[in-house]
Amino acid sequence: MTKVKVEKLSEKEIQERGIKSWPIWEKEVSTFDWYYDETEQCYFLEGKVIVETDEGSIEIGKGDFVTFSQGLKCVWKILEPVRKHYRFI
């Protein structure tokens, strides 16, 4: 099973999911290890990130809707400051 799923959503899908009401997380350019103890869904408003997992590297950026699976261990390499809506499910 893929531990990181990246999708493109239409404006209608964004509205239907209520994404714009989710909290916002922001982070400057940096590199850090991360472990997901819950599944996270997020929508990138700004930024560019490379997430390294045991499955490989994934580039994520503005306009991407991403699901990070519970139990995922990864390294975040933030190349451009990030601003994203997020929620844990």
N, C-alpha and C positions, 0 to 999 in steps of 0.2 A: 504494500500500500504506500502511495506517495505521502510523505509527511508534510510537504509544502505544496499547496495547490494555488496557482495564480490564474485569475479570471479577469475578463473585461466585462463590466456591467453597463447596461444602458442607463440613461437618466431615470427611466421608469422603474427599473429594478432597484436603483439606489433609493428612490422614494418609497417603493413598496416595502423594502427591508428596514426603513427608518434609519438608515445609516447616518444621516446628518444630525440626528439627535444623540448619537453615541458620544462618549467622552473623546477628547483629543489628547494625543501624546506627541510630544516634540523632543527631539534629541539632536545635538550638534554632531559634527563630524567626529567619529570615534570608532573604536573597535572593542567589542566585548563578547564574552561567552554568555549564552542564555539557555535556560532549560524551561520548557513549557510544561507546567504541572496541570494545566487546563488547556483545552483547545481554544485558540484565539482566532477571531475573524477581524480583519482590518481593511480599511480603504485608504490608500495613500493619496493625500492631497498635494504633497510636495516631497521632493527629495529623491535620492538614489542610493540604493543599498545592494550589497552582495551578501547573501546569506549562504554560509557554507555548512553543509550537512554531510552525513556519511554517504548520502546518495549523490553528492556533487554540489556545485555552486549554482545559485539562482540569482539573477539580477531582477530587482523589484524597483518600481518607481511610480511616479505620478500617474493616477488613473487605474492602478492595479488593485484588485480586490483579492486578498490573500487569506487562506486558511492555514494556520500552523497547528498541526495535530498534537494532542496531549502526548507527553513523553518525549517530544523532540528535543535533542541536544544540538546546538548549533553555535556558530560564530557570526555575529553581525558585524559587517564592515560598512559603516555609513560613509559614503563618498560625498554626498551633498546633504545638508540639514534636512531632517525628516519631520513631517507633520502628517499625522494620520488619525482617522477615527478608528476606534477599536471596541471590541467587547469579547468577553469570555463566555463560552457556551458549555 
